[in-house]
């Protein structure tokens, strides 16, 4: 009897050892993507494995990135994608959560690779959930955001919310928590793509809790406003396609940082000398602050400068002409999306408004291509009549008592007189170009979906935009058809 037990134990041990070896062998490379649910389960197993070390991280995730880029979703069974979308998205969130929790185990090269994969995983999540939920895609102008359910808190068919299992259903935001968000404007798209490591985020919200009342406020910096406090629910509903929720692993430090920055902002507001927005994105000068600098200064104040954000600095990527036009300080920078790879923060949750993720995806593709054209073909922004007027006469009139009359007569949107003329003209021009390209992109995307049953992938959108650029360039170079060109009068090579 004992011999049978020993024999059984030997067989079990041998089989287990063989299975373990097979499993380790299996994660030498990413799985085939013909079955996305199975692939997501295998990737999840791989990133959880102790054998998924620094070396394997770069080779495995690097090849996975290439495979996902080449993935033709239109070739996969549509019904399977619809039925399995939720499970695939849940697995994708788990993969991202595990990789985030292991950031300290990997070197900088691997962490940058992880960040690139995060962008792709979100793309897959958005794409599949939109299809499965038959989401009605909207333009931001069609939504009254302050009349919507509260992101992160309320549940609707259009909201996809993920969170760590420890949180359960009761979301408790704390002093010093950080929300990294993605706005819906072309300016947001430009900010998200301005760094050499492009991200999907454009704004940082710093949370402050009143110790006595437990009331939550946010501390944020906006163009034309500067640094101020906002009602928490208002901030959550402030035109966000996605929100990433992070918390410092050192909760006492986070609380101290929140107390420091809130005291500073309160004193400046009470003295009617608010901290102005940092239009130059100069992270070495805390006298003015962008949205990212609020959290940066807060943690620096709490540690006498020892806790520096970001953990991994980004680099300004936009063309020299754009950087000089905006008067941005070139070199190392802090993109809001850099917070997602800071190992000193825990990843608590994420929100996506599925009505807007397609619009956001299209704008990401547009801004990525515009920056590529600037860098590869030396395209430069060329002022239109509208942008010249915005940065010229309109900007000057805004600073006078005549503005209310001019605004009413010309039906102009209001804007802060704090905004520099160069930024106003540039944003106006980017919006003009962006509106043309996004309308073209939407038509191409809808036509593609009608033909194939699914929207375009990111690579397909980039390819379509490049074809459009060449067609528009051809029209512009021909004197007889130049008037039919839509973008090359405002964006073209030297």
C-alpha positions as CSV (number, residue, x, y, z in Angstrom):
1,X,0.0,0.0,0.0
2,X,2.8,2.3,1.0
3,X,4.6,1.5,-2.3
4,X,1.6,2.5,-4.3
5,X,1.4,5.8,-2.4
6,X,5.1,6.4,-3.0
7,X,4.7,5.5,-6.7
8,X,1.7,7.8,-6.9
9,X,3.6,10.6,-5.3
10,X,6.5,10.1,-7.7
11,X,4.2,10.1,-10.7
12,X,2.4,13.3,-9.4
13,X,5.7,15.0,-8.7
14,X,7.1,14.1,-12.1
15,X,3.9,15.3,-13.8
16,X,3.9,18.5,-11.8
17,X,7.5,19.1,-12.6
18,X,6.9,18.5,-16.3
19,X,3.8,20.7,-16.2
20,X,5.8,23.5,-14.5
21,X,8.6,23.2,-17.1
22,X,6.0,23.3,-19.9
23,X,4.4,26.4,-18.3
24,X,7.8,28.2,-18.0
25,X,8.5,27.2,-21.6
26,X,5.1,28.6,-22.6
27,X,5.9,32.1,-21.4
28,X,9.1,32.5,-23.4
29,X,6.9,34.2,-26.0
30,X,3.3,35.7,-26.1
31,X,0.4,33.5,-27.2
32,X,-1.3,33.5,-30.6
33,X,-4.1,36.2,-30.7
34,X,-6.6,34.3,-32.8
35,X,-8.5,33.5,-29.6
36,X,-8.4,36.7,-27.5
37,X,-10.0,35.2,-24.4
38,X,-7.6,32.3,-24.3
39,X,-4.7,34.7,-25.1
40,X,-5.7,37.0,-22.2
41,X,-5.7,34.1,-19.8
42,X,-2.3,33.0,-20.9
43,X,-0.9,36.5,-20.7
44,X,-2.4,36.8,-17.2
45,X,-0.7,33.5,-16.2
46,X,2.6,34.7,-17.7
47,X,2.8,38.1,-15.9
48,X,1.9,36.4,-12.6
49,X,4.7,33.9,-12.9
50,X,7.8,34.3,-10.8
51,X,9.8,33.4,-13.9
52,X,8.5,36.5,-15.6
53,X,11.7,38.4,-14.9
54,X,13.2,41.6,-16.2
55,X,14.7,40.0,-19.3
56,X,11.6,38.1,-20.2
57,X,9.5,41.2,-19.6
58,X,11.1,43.1,-22.4
59,X,11.2,40.3,-25.0
60,X,7.7,39.0,-24.2
61,X,5.9,42.3,-24.0
62,X,7.8,43.8,-26.9
63,X,6.7,41.0,-29.2
64,X,3.2,41.2,-27.8
65,X,3.1,44.9,-28.7
66,X,4.1,44.1,-32.3
67,X,1.5,41.3,-32.5
68,X,-1.3,43.5,-31.2
69,X,-0.3,46.2,-33.7
70,X,-0.6,43.7,-36.5
71,X,-3.9,42.1,-35.1
72,X,-6.7,42.3,-37.7
73,X,-9.8,42.3,-35.4
74,X,-12.0,42.2,-38.5
75,X,-10.7,38.6,-39.1
76,X,-11.8,37.3,-35.7
77,X,-15.3,35.9,-35.1
78,X,-17.5,38.9,-34.2
79,X,-20.0,37.0,-32.1
80,X,-17.2,35.5,-30.0
81,X,-15.8,39.0,-29.5
82,X,-19.2,40.2,-28.3
83,X,-19.8,37.3,-26.0
84,X,-16.3,37.3,-24.5
85,X,-15.7,41.1,-24.3
86,X,-16.4,41.5,-20.6
87,X,-14.2,38.6,-19.6
88,X,-11.3,39.7,-21.9
89,X,-11.6,43.3,-20.5
90,X,-11.6,42.0,-17.0
91,X,-8.5,39.9,-17.7
92,X,-6.9,42.9,-19.4
93,X,-7.4,45.0,-16.2
94,X,-5.9,42.2,-14.1
95,X,-2.9,42.0,-16.4
96,X,-2.3,45.8,-16.0
97,X,-2.9,45.6,-12.2
98,X,-0.3,42.8,-11.8
99,X,2.3,44.5,-14.0
100,X,1.8,47.7,-12.1
101,X,2.2,46.0,-8.8
102,X,5.5,44.5,-10.0
103,X,7.0,47.8,-11.4
104,X,9.8,47.8,-8.8
105,X,11.1,44.5,-10.1
106,X,11.9,45.8,-13.6
107,X,14.4,48.3,-15.1
108,X,13.5,51.5,-16.9
109,X,13.5,49.9,-20.4
110,X,11.0,47.3,-19.2
111,X,8.8,49.8,-17.5
112,X,8.6,51.9,-20.7
113,X,7.6,48.7,-22.5
114,X,4.9,48.1,-19.9
115,X,3.6,51.6,-20.4
116,X,3.4,51.0,-24.2
117,X,1.4,47.8,-23.5
118,X,-0.9,49.6,-21.2
119,X,-2.0,51.8,-24.1
120,X,-2.7,48.8,-26.2
121,X,-4.6,46.9,-23.5
122,X,-6.9,49.9,-23.0
123,X,-7.5,50.1,-26.7
124,X,-8.6,46.4,-26.8
125,X,-10.8,46.9,-23.7
126,X,-12.5,50.0,-25.2
127,X,-12.9,48.4,-28.6
128,X,-14.5,45.2,-27.4
129,X,-16.7,46.7,-24.8
130,X,-18.0,49.3,-27.3
131,X,-19.0,46.4,-29.7
132,X,-20.4,44.2,-27.0
133,X,-22.5,46.9,-25.4
134,X,-23.6,48.4,-28.8
135,X,-22.6,51.8,-27.5
136,X,-24.0,54.9,-29.2
137,X,-20.8,56.8,-29.9
138,X,-21.1,60.6,-29.3
139,X,-19.1,63.7,-29.9
140,X,-18.3,65.6,-26.6
141,X,-20.4,68.5,-27.8
142,X,-23.5,66.2,-27.6
143,X,-23.1,65.5,-23.8
144,X,-24.0,67.8,-20.9
145,X,-21.4,66.4,-18.6
146,X,-22.6,68.0,-15.4
147,X,-26.0,66.4,-15.9
148,X,-24.5,62.9,-16.3
149,X,-24.2,60.2,-13.6
150,X,-21.0,60.5,-11.6
151,X,-18.0,58.6,-13.1
152,X,-16.3,56.1,-10.7
153,X,-19.4,56.1,-8.5
154,X,-22.5,55.5,-10.5
155,X,-23.2,52.6,-12.8
156,X,-24.6,52.9,-16.3
157,X,-24.4,50.8,-19.5
158,X,-22.0,53.4,-20.9
159,X,-19.6,53.4,-18.0
160,X,-16.9,50.8,-17.5
161,X,-15.4,50.9,-14.1
162,X,-12.7,48.6,-12.7
163,X,-11.1,48.6,-9.3
164,X,-8.9,46.5,-7.0
165,X,-10.8,43.7,-5.3
166,X,-9.9,45.1,-1.9
167,X,-12.0,48.2,-2.5
168,X,-15.3,46.3,-3.0
169,X,-18.2,48.4,-4.2
170,X,-17.7,51.2,-1.6
171,X,-15.3,53.7,-3.1
172,X,-13.5,55.7,-0.5
173,X,-11.3,58.5,-1.8
174,X,-8.6,59.7,0.5
175,X,-6.6,62.8,1.2
176,X,-3.7,63.0,-1.4
177,X,-5.2,60.5,-3.9
178,X,-4.4,61.3,-7.5
179,X,-6.8,61.0,-10.4
180,X,-5.2,61.1,-13.9
181,X,-7.8,62.0,-16.5
182,X,-8.3,62.3,-20.2
183,X,-10.2,65.4,-21.5
184,X,-12.1,65.5,-24.7
185,X,-10.6,68.5,-26.5
186,X,-7.8,68.6,-29.1
187,X,-5.7,70.4,-26.6
188,X,-6.1,67.3,-24.4
189,X,-5.1,65.1,-27.3
190,X,-2.0,67.3,-27.9
191,X,-1.0,67.1,-24.3
192,X,-1.3,63.3,-24.2
193,X,0.9,63.0,-27.3
194,X,3.4,65.7,-26.5
195,X,5.9,63.5,-24.8
196,X,8.3,61.0,-26.4
197,X,6.3,58.3,-24.6
198,X,2.8,59.0,-25.7
199,X,0.0,58.4,-23.2
200,X,-3.8,58.4,-23.0
201,X,-4.0,61.1,-20.3
202,X,-4.0,64.9,-20.2
203,X,-4.8,66.1,-16.7
204,X,-4.1,65.4,-13.1
205,X,-6.6,66.0,-10.3
206,X,-5.3,66.2,-6.7
207,X,-7.8,65.2,-3.9
208,X,-8.1,67.1,-0.6
209,X,-10.3,66.0,2.3
210,X,-11.4,68.3,5.1
211,X,-10.4,66.6,8.4
212,X,-13.4,68.0,10.2
213,X,-16.2,67.7,7.7
214,X,-14.7,64.9,5.6
215,X,-15.8,66.9,2.6
216,X,-13.8,66.1,-0.6
217,X,-12.5,68.8,-2.8
218,X,-10.0,68.7,-5.7
219,X,-7.1,71.0,-6.3
220,X,-6.5,71.6,-10.0
221,X,-4.8,74.0,-12.4
222,X,-6.5,75.0,-15.6
223,X,-5.5,77.2,-18.6
224,X,-6.9,80.7,-18.1
225,X,-7.8,80.0,-14.4
226,X,-4.7,78.8,-12.6
227,X,-4.8,76.7,-9.3
228,X,-8.1,76.5,-7.5
229,X,-10.4,74.2,-5.4
230,X,-13.3,72.4,-7.1
231,X,-16.3,70.4,-5.8
232,X,-15.4,66.7,-6.0
233,X,-18.5,65.6,-7.9
234,X,-18.0,68.5,-10.4
235,X,-14.4,67.4,-11.0
236,X,-15.4,63.8,-11.6
237,X,-18.0,64.9,-14.2
238,X,-15.7,67.4,-15.9
239,X,-15.6,66.1,-19.5
240,X,-13.5,62.9,-19.0
241,X,-13.3,60.0,-21.4
242,X,-11.2,58.1,-18.8
243,X,-10.0,58.4,-15.2
244,X,-7.1,56.5,-13.6
245,X,-7.2,56.4,-9.7
246,X,-3.8,56.2,-7.9
247,X,-2.9,56.3,-4.2
248,X,0.5,56.9,-2.6
249,X,1.8,53.8,-0.8
250,X,2.8,56.2,2.0
251,X,-0.6,57.4,3.2
252,X,0.8,59.7,5.8
253,X,3.0,61.4,3.2
254,X,0.0,61.8,0.9
255,X,-2.0,63.5,3.7
256,X,0.9,65.8,4.5
257,X,1.3,66.7,0.8
258,X,-2.4,67.4,0.6
259,X,-2.3,69.6,3.7
260,X,0.7,71.6,2.4
261,X,-0.7,72.3,-1.0
262,X,-4.2,73.1,0.2
263,X,-2.8,75.6,2.7
264,X,-0.8,77.3,0.0
265,X,-3.6,77.5,-2.5
266,X,-6.1,78.7,0.2
267,X,-3.8,81.5,1.3
268,X,-3.1,82.6,-2.2
269,X,-6.8,82.6,-3.1
270,X,-7.8,84.5,0.1
271,X,-5.1,87.1,-0.7
272,X,-6.6,87.4,-4.2
273,X,-3.3,86.4,-5.7
274,X,-4.0,82.9,-7.1
275,X,-1.2,80.8,-8.5
276,X,-1.3,81.2,-12.3
277,X,-1.2,78.5,-14.8
278,X,2.3,77.5,-16.1
279,X,2.0,78.1,-19.9
280,X,5.7,77.3,-20.4
281,X,5.5,74.0,-18.6
282,X,8.6,74.9,-16.7
283,X,8.8,72.3,-14.0
284,X,11.8,74.0,-12.3
285,X,9.7,77.0,-11.4
286,X,6.9,76.4,-8.8
287,X,5.6,80.0,-8.8
288,X,3.3,79.0,-11.6
289,X,1.7,75.5,-11.9
290,X,0.2,73.3,-14.6
291,X,-2.1,70.5,-13.5
292,X,0.8,68.1,-13.2
293,X,2.8,70.5,-11.1
294,X,0.1,70.6,-8.4
295,X,0.9,67.1,-7.3
296,X,4.6,67.5,-8.0
297,X,4.8,70.6,-5.7
298,X,2.6,69.0,-3.1
299,X,4.9,66.0,-2.5
300,X,8.0,68.1,-2.8
301,X,6.7,70.5,-0.1
302,X,6.0,67.6,2.2
303,X,9.5,66.1,1.9
304,X,11.7,69.2,1.4
305,X,12.1,68.3,-2.2
306,X,13.1,64.6,-1.6
307,X,10.0,63.1,-3.2
308,X,10.2,64.0,-6.8
309,X,7.5,63.4,-9.4
310,X,7.6,62.0,-12.0
311,X,9.5,58.9,-11.1
312,X,10.4,58.4,-14.8
313,X,10.7,61.7,-16.7
314,X,9.3,62.1,-20.2
315,X,10.8,64.2,-23.0
316,X,9.1,66.8,-25.2
317,X,8.6,65.2,-28.6
318,X,6.6,67.8,-30.5
319,X,8.3,69.5,-33.4
320,X,10.7,72.4,-32.7
321,X,8.3,74.7,-34.5
322,X,5.4,73.8,-32.2
323,X,7.5,73.9,-29.0
324,X,8.9,77.3,-29.9
325,X,5.5,78.6,-30.9
326,X,4.0,77.6,-27.6
327,X,7.2,78.8,-25.8
328,X,7.4,75.5,-23.9
329,X,10.6,74.8,-22.1
330,X,12.2,71.9,-24.1
331,X,13.8,68.8,-22.6
332,X,12.7,66.6,-19.7
333,X,9.0,67.0,-18.9
334,X,6.2,65.6,-16.8
335,X,3.3,64.2,-18.8
336,X,0.1,63.4,-16.7
337,X,0.2,59.8,-18.1
338,X,3.7,59.3,-16.5
339,X,1.9,58.8,-13.2
340,X,0.7,55.4,-14.4
341,X,4.2,53.9,-14.1
342,X,5.2,55.4,-10.7
343,X,5.9,52.4,-8.5
344,X,5.4,54.5,-5.3
345,X,1.6,54.7,-6.0
346,X,-0.9,51.9,-5.9
347,X,-3.3,51.4,-8.9
348,X,-6.8,51.4,-7.4
349,X,-9.2,51.8,-10.2
350,X,-10.1,53.1,-13.7
351,X,-13.1,54.5,-15.5
352,X,-14.0,54.7,-19.2
353,X,-17.0,56.5,-20.7
354,X,-17.6,54.1,-23.6
355,X,-19.6,56.8,-25.5
356,X,-16.4,58.8,-25.8
357,X,-13.6,56.2,-26.1
358,X,-14.0,56.0,-29.9
359,X,-13.7,59.8,-30.2
360,X,-10.7,59.7,-27.9
361,X,-9.1,56.9,-30.0
362,X,-9.6,58.9,-33.2
363,X,-8.1,62.1,-31.7
364,X,-5.1,60.1,-30.4
365,X,-4.5,58.8,-33.9
366,X,-4.9,62.3,-35.4
367,X,-2.5,63.9,-32.9
368,X,0.0,61.1,-33.3
369,X,0.0,61.5,-37.0
370,X,0.2,65.3,-36.9
371,X,3.3,65.0,-34.7
372,X,4.8,62.4,-36.9
373,X,4.3,64.7,-40.0
374,X,6.0,67.5,-38.0
375,X,8.9,65.3,-37.1
376,X,9.4,63.2,-40.3
377,X,8.3,65.7,-43.0
378,X,9.1,68.9,-41.1
379,X,5.5,70.1,-41.3
380,X,4.9,73.4,-39.5
381,X,1.8,75.2,-38.4
382,X,0.8,78.1,-40.6
383,X,-1.6,80.6,-39.2
384,X,-5.1,80.8,-40.7
385,X,-7.1,84.0,-40.8
386,X,-9.0,82.7,-37.8
387,X,-6.0,81.9,-35.7
388,X,-4.3,85.2,-36.6
389,X,-7.5,87.1,-35.5
390,X,-7.7,85.0,-32.3
391,X,-4.1,85.8,-31.3
392,X,-4.3,89.3,-32.6
393,X,-7.3,91.7,-32.5
394,X,-9.5,89.3,-30.5
395,X,-6.9,88.7,-27.8
396,X,-6.3,92.5,-27.5
397,X,-10.0,93.3,-27.3
398,X,-10.5,90.6,-24.6
399,X,-8.2,92.7,-22.4
400,X,-10.4,95.9,-22.7
401,X,-13.9,97.0,-21.6
402,X,-15.2,96.5,-25.1
403,X,-15.0,92.7,-24.9
404,X,-18.7,92.0,-23.8
405,X,-20.0,94.0,-26.8
406,X,-17.5,92.3,-29.3
407,X,-18.2,88.9,-27.9
408,X,-22.0,89.3,-28.3
409,X,-21.8,90.9,-31.7
410,X,-19.4,88.2,-33.2
411,X,-20.9,85.3,-31.1
412,X,-17.5,84.4,-29.6
413,X,-16.8,82.0,-26.8
414,X,-15.4,83.7,-23.7
415,X,-11.9,83.0,-22.6
416,X,-9.6,84.2,-19.9
417,X,-7.5,87.3,-20.6
418,X,-4.7,85.4,-18.8
419,X,-4.2,83.2,-21.8
420,X,-1.1,84.3,-23.8
421,X,-1.7,85.3,-27.4
422,X,0.7,82.7,-28.8
423,X,-1.2,79.9,-27.0
424,X,-4.6,81.2,-28.1
425,X,-3.6,81.4,-31.7
426,X,-2.0,77.9,-31.6
427,X,-4.9,76.2,-29.9
428,X,-7.3,77.9,-32.4
429,X,-5.2,76.5,-35.2
430,X,-4.9,73.0,-33.7
431,X,-8.7,73.0,-33.2
432,X,-9.3,74.0,-36.9
433,X,-7.0,71.3,-38.2
434,X,-8.3,68.7,-35.7
435,X,-11.9,69.4,-36.6
436,X,-11.2,68.8,-40.3
437,X,-9.3,65.6,-39.6
438,X,-11.7,64.2,-37.0
439,X,-14.7,64.6,-39.4
440,X,-12.7,62.8,-42.1
441,X,-11.7,60.2,-39.6
442,X,-15.2,59.6,-38.4
443,X,-16.5,59.1,-42.0
444,X,-13.7,56.7,-42.8
445,X,-14.2,54.8,-39.6
446,X,-18.0,54.5,-40.1
447,X,-17.5,53.4,-43.7
448,X,-15.0,50.8,-42.6
449,X,-17.3,49.5,-39.9
450,X,-20.2,49.2,-42.4
451,X,-18.0,47.1,-44.6
452,X,-16.3,44.9,-42.0
453,X,-18.6,44.9,-39.0
454,X,-16.0,46.4,-36.7
455,X,-14.4,49.9,-36.4
456,X,-10.8,50.6,-37.5
457,X,-7.8,49.5,-35.4
458,X,-5.3,52.1,-34.4
459,X,-2.9,51.1,-37.1
460,X,-5.6,51.3,-39.7
461,X,-6.6,54.8,-38.6
462,X,-3.0,55.9,-38.9
463,X,-2.7,54.4,-42.4
464,X,-6.0,56.1,-43.4
465,X,-4.8,59.5,-42.2
466,X,-1.5,59.1,-44.1
467,X,-3.5,58.4,-47.3
468,X,-5.6,61.5,-46.6
469,X,-2.5,63.6,-46.1
470,X,-1.1,62.5,-49.5
471,X,-4.4,63.1,-51.3
472,X,-4.7,66.6,-49.6
473,X,-1.1,67.4,-50.4
474,X,-1.7,66.5,-54.1
475,X,-4.7,68.8,-54.2
476,X,-2.6,71.6,-52.6
477,X,0.3,71.3,-54.9
478,X,-1.9,71.6,-58.0
479,X,-2.9,75.3,-58.5
480,X,-6.2,74.3,-60.1
481,X,-7.3,72.2,-57.1
482,X,-5.5,74.1,-54.3
483,X,-8.8,75.6,-53.0
484,X,-10.0,72.0,-52.4
485,X,-7.2,71.2,-50.1
486,X,-8.4,71.3,-46.5
487,X,-5.3,71.1,-44.2
488,X,-2.2,72.1,-46.1
489,X,-2.9,75.8,-46.0
490,X,-2.5,75.5,-42.2
491,X,-0.1,72.6,-41.8
492,X,2.6,71.9,-44.4
493,X,6.3,71.3,-44.9
494,X,8.7,74.3,-45.0
